Amino acid sequence: ELGGHEVGNMLTLKANEKHQIKQWLLGQRYLSKNQAKVGPSKDPV
C-alpha cells in the first residue's frame, strides 16, 4: 500500500511528464512551422 507521500510523488512525476510532452509537442510544431517558412525543399503548408 502506498502512503500519501509516495502517491504525491507519483502524481508530481505524472504532471511533469505531461508538461514535458506538451512542451515537446509545441517545440515540434514550432520547428515544422519555421521549416515551412525557410526550407526551400518543403512544400508550403
C-alpha atoms as an extended CHARMM CRD file, in Angstrom:
* protein
*
        45  EXT
         1         1  GLU       CA              0.0000000000        0.0000000000        0.0000000000  PROA      1               0.0000000000
         2         2  LEU       CA              1.2780000000        3.4300000000       -0.8960000000  PROA      2               0.0000000000
         3         3  GLY       CA              1.4880000000        6.1850000000        1.6580000000  PROA      3               0.0000000000
         4         4  GLY       CA              0.3120000000        9.7040000000        0.8660000000  PROA      4               0.0000000000
         5         5  HSD       CA              3.8970000000       10.7930000000        0.2060000000  PROA      5               0.0000000000
         6         6  GLU       CA              4.5100000000        8.1690000000       -2.4990000000  PROA      6               0.0000000000
         7         7  VAL       CA              1.1760000000        8.9510000000       -4.1340000000  PROA      7               0.0000000000
         8         8  GLY       CA              2.0570000000       12.6550000000       -4.1150000000  PROA      8               0.0000000000
         9         9  ASN       CA              5.4160000000       11.9010000000       -5.7260000000  PROA      9               0.0000000000
        10        10  MET       CA              3.7820000000        9.7720000000       -8.4060000000  PROA      10              0.0000000000
        11        11  LEU       CA              1.2510000000       12.4850000000       -9.2250000000  PROA      11              0.0000000000
        12        12  THR       CA              4.0410000000       15.0590000000       -9.4300000000  PROA      12              0.0000000000
        13        13  LEU       CA              6.0190000000       12.8300000000      -11.7780000000  PROA      13              0.0000000000
        14        14  LYS       CA              2.9640000000       12.3080000000      -13.9710000000  PROA      14              0.0000000000
        15        15  ALA       CA              2.3040000000       16.0560000000      -14.0890000000  PROA      15              0.0000000000
        16        16  ASN       CA              5.9400000000       16.7330000000      -15.0100000000  PROA      16              0.0000000000
        17        17  GLU       CA              5.7550000000       14.1100000000      -17.7470000000  PROA      17              0.0000000000
        18        18  LYS       CA              2.6060000000       15.6790000000      -19.2160000000  PROA      18              0.0000000000
        19        19  HSD       CA              4.2200000000       19.1150000000      -19.1050000000  PROA      19              0.0000000000
        20        20  GLN       CA              7.3350000000       17.8360000000      -20.8740000000  PROA      20              0.0000000000
        21        21  ILE       CA              5.2720000000       16.1380000000      -23.5740000000  PROA      21              0.0000000000
        22        22  LYS       CA              3.2820000000       19.3400000000      -24.1100000000  PROA      22              0.0000000000
        23        23  GLN       CA              6.4910000000       21.3740000000      -24.3640000000  PROA      23              0.0000000000
        24        24  TRP       CA              7.9480000000       18.8390000000      -26.8130000000  PROA      24              0.0000000000
        25        25  LEU       CA              4.8280000000       18.9220000000      -28.9980000000  PROA      25              0.0000000000
        26        26  LEU       CA              4.8410000000       22.7190000000      -29.0060000000  PROA      26              0.0000000000
        27        27  GLY       CA              8.5120000000       22.6330000000      -29.9850000000  PROA      27              0.0000000000
        28        28  GLN       CA              7.8160000000       20.2080000000      -32.8260000000  PROA      28              0.0000000000
        29        29  ARG       CA              5.0070000000       22.3900000000      -34.1670000000  PROA      29              0.0000000000
        30        30  TYR       CA              7.2100000000       25.4710000000      -33.9120000000  PROA      30              0.0000000000
        31        31  LEU       CA             10.0390000000       23.7300000000      -35.7640000000  PROA      31              0.0000000000
        32        32  SER       CA              7.8480000000       22.4790000000      -38.5920000000  PROA      32              0.0000000000
        33        33  LYS       CA              6.3060000000       25.9440000000      -38.9960000000  PROA      33              0.0000000000
        34        34  ASN       CA              9.7360000000       27.5430000000      -39.2590000000  PROA      34              0.0000000000
        35        35  GLN       CA             10.9700000000       24.8650000000      -41.6670000000  PROA      35              0.0000000000
        36        36  ALA       CA              7.9630000000       25.5060000000      -43.8960000000  PROA      36              0.0000000000
        37        37  LYS       CA              8.9200000000       29.1940000000      -43.9590000000  PROA      37              0.0000000000
        38        38  VAL       CA             12.6380000000       28.8930000000      -44.6310000000  PROA      38              0.0000000000
        39        39  GLY       CA             13.0660000000       25.3910000000      -46.0480000000  PROA      39              0.0000000000
        40        40  PRO       CA             13.1980000000       25.5470000000      -49.8370000000  PROA      40              0.0000000000
        41        41  SER       CA             12.7620000000       21.7800000000      -50.1740000000  PROA      41              0.0000000000
        42        42  LYS       CA              9.4950000000       21.7910000000      -48.1980000000  PROA      42              0.0000000000
        43        43  ASP       CA              6.1450000000       22.4970000000      -49.7850000000  PROA      43              0.0000000000
        44        44  PRO       CA              4.3100000000       25.3690000000      -48.0850000000  PROA      44              0.0000000000
        45        45  VAL       CA              1.5420000000       24.0590000000      -45.8440000000  PROA      45              0.0000000000
